[in-house]
Amino acid sequence: MIALVVLLVVIVATLGAGMLLRARSGTFRAVDAGDAAPEPDPVLAAVGVGVGVPVVLHFSASWCGPCAAVRRVVTQVLDTAPGSARDVELDLDENPLPARKLGVLSLPTTFVFDGAGRERFRASGVPTAEDLRTALASL
């Protein structure tokens, strides 16, 4: 009987955690960028972050199915607002250093940087086009 109760508690806790993670998947979270312009990070500057224009940086991999959806969302948003930001897609397997520097733990992961190279938003999972538009509009 006790084992059954413990099993039920574990199942309920697991379901709750899964629902919470799914609800947050793809949602942009604001990052406190501070007021001062940071020193350009050489690792990020090498991929085009902090060169005066906002950047949408997304990590992907050839084996990542949802990464194609992120690519479509970013292309759709940036095609409707040309010049609003640069699109930078990095393969996680080929670019481990920027991924490590930014703390990428899962794919897909998308970042929005302002023109000074400050991280302003990040999303794990596939963001919606409207969320990406809102994040870019706030810059």
C-alpha positions in Angstrom: 0.0 0.0 0.0 2.8 2.5 0.9 4.6 1.6 -2.3 1.4 2.4 -4.3 1.1 5.8 -2.6 4.7 6.6 -3.2 4.3 5.6 -6.9 1.2 7.8 -7.3 3.1 10.8 -5.7 6.0 10.3 -8.1 3.7 10.1 -11.1 1.8 13.3 -10.1 5.0 15.2 -9.5 6.4 14.0 -12.8 3.3 15.1 -14.7 3.3 18.5 -12.9 6.9 19.1 -13.8 6.3 18.1 -17.4 3.3 20.4 -17.7 5.3 23.3 -16.3 8.2 22.7 -18.8 5.8 22.4 -21.7 4.0 25.6 -20.7 7.4 27.5 -20.7 8.7 25.9 -23.9 9.2 28.5 -26.7 8.4 31.4 -24.5 10.9 34.3 -24.5 12.1 35.2 -21.1 13.6 38.7 -20.6 17.2 38.9 -19.4 18.4 41.8 -17.3 20.9 43.4 -19.6 21.9 46.2 -17.3 22.4 49.8 -18.3 26.1 49.9 -19.2 27.2 48.6 -22.6 29.3 45.5 -22.1 32.7 44.9 -23.4 32.2 42.9 -26.6 32.7 39.2 -26.0 35.2 38.0 -28.6 33.4 34.6 -28.9 30.1 36.2 -29.6 31.6 39.0 -31.7 33.1 36.3 -34.0 29.6 35.1 -34.9 28.3 38.7 -35.4 26.8 39.6 -32.0 27.4 43.2 -30.9 28.1 44.8 -34.3 25.5 47.6 -34.0 22.4 45.7 -35.0 20.1 43.4 -33.1 20.8 39.7 -33.6 18.5 36.7 -33.4 20.9 33.9 -32.6 19.5 30.3 -32.6 21.4 27.1 -32.0 20.4 24.0 -33.9 21.8 20.6 -35.1 21.2 18.3 -38.0 19.5 15.8 -35.7 17.2 18.3 -34.1 13.7 18.1 -35.6 12.2 21.2 -33.9 15.1 23.4 -35.0 13.6 23.5 -38.5 10.5 25.1 -37.0 12.6 27.8 -35.3 14.4 28.5 -38.6 11.0 29.0 -40.3 9.7 31.3 -37.5 12.9 33.5 -37.6 12.8 33.7 -41.4 9.1 34.6 -41.4 9.6 37.4 -38.8 12.7 38.9 -40.3 11.3 38.7 -43.9 8.4 40.9 -42.8 10.7 43.4 -41.1 13.8 43.6 -43.2 16.7 45.3 -41.5 15.2 44.9 -38.0 17.8 42.2 -37.0 20.4 39.8 -38.3 19.7 36.1 -38.3 22.6 33.9 -37.0 22.1 30.2 -36.9 24.8 28.1 -35.3 25.1 24.3 -35.3 25.7 23.2 -31.7 28.0 20.4 -32.8 30.2 22.7 -34.8 30.1 25.7 -32.4 30.3 24.3 -28.8 32.2 27.4 -27.4 29.4 30.0 -28.0 26.9 27.5 -26.8 28.9 26.9 -23.6 29.4 30.6 -23.1 25.6 31.2 -23.3 24.7 28.2 -21.2 22.8 26.3 -23.9 21.4 23.2 -22.3 18.8 22.0 -24.9 17.9 22.5 -28.5 16.5 24.5 -29.9 17.5 27.6 -28.0 17.0 31.1 -29.4 18.5 34.4 -28.1 17.8 38.0 -29.0 20.7 40.4 -28.6 20.5 44.2 -28.8 22.9 46.1 -31.1 25.4 46.5 -28.3 25.6 42.7 -27.8 23.6 42.5 -24.6 21.4 39.4 -24.3 17.9 40.7 -23.9 15.7 37.6 -24.4 16.1 33.8 -24.6 13.8 30.9 -25.4 14.1 27.2 -25.1 11.9 25.4 -27.6 10.1 26.8 -30.6 9.0 30.4 -30.1 6.0 31.8 -31.8 6.4 34.4 -34.5 4.4 36.9 -32.4 6.7 36.4 -29.4 9.7 37.0 -31.6 8.1 40.1 -33.1 7.4 41.5 -29.6 10.9 40.8 -28.4 12.4 42.6 -31.4 10.0 45.5 -31.1 11.1 46.1 -27.6 14.6 46.9 -28.8 
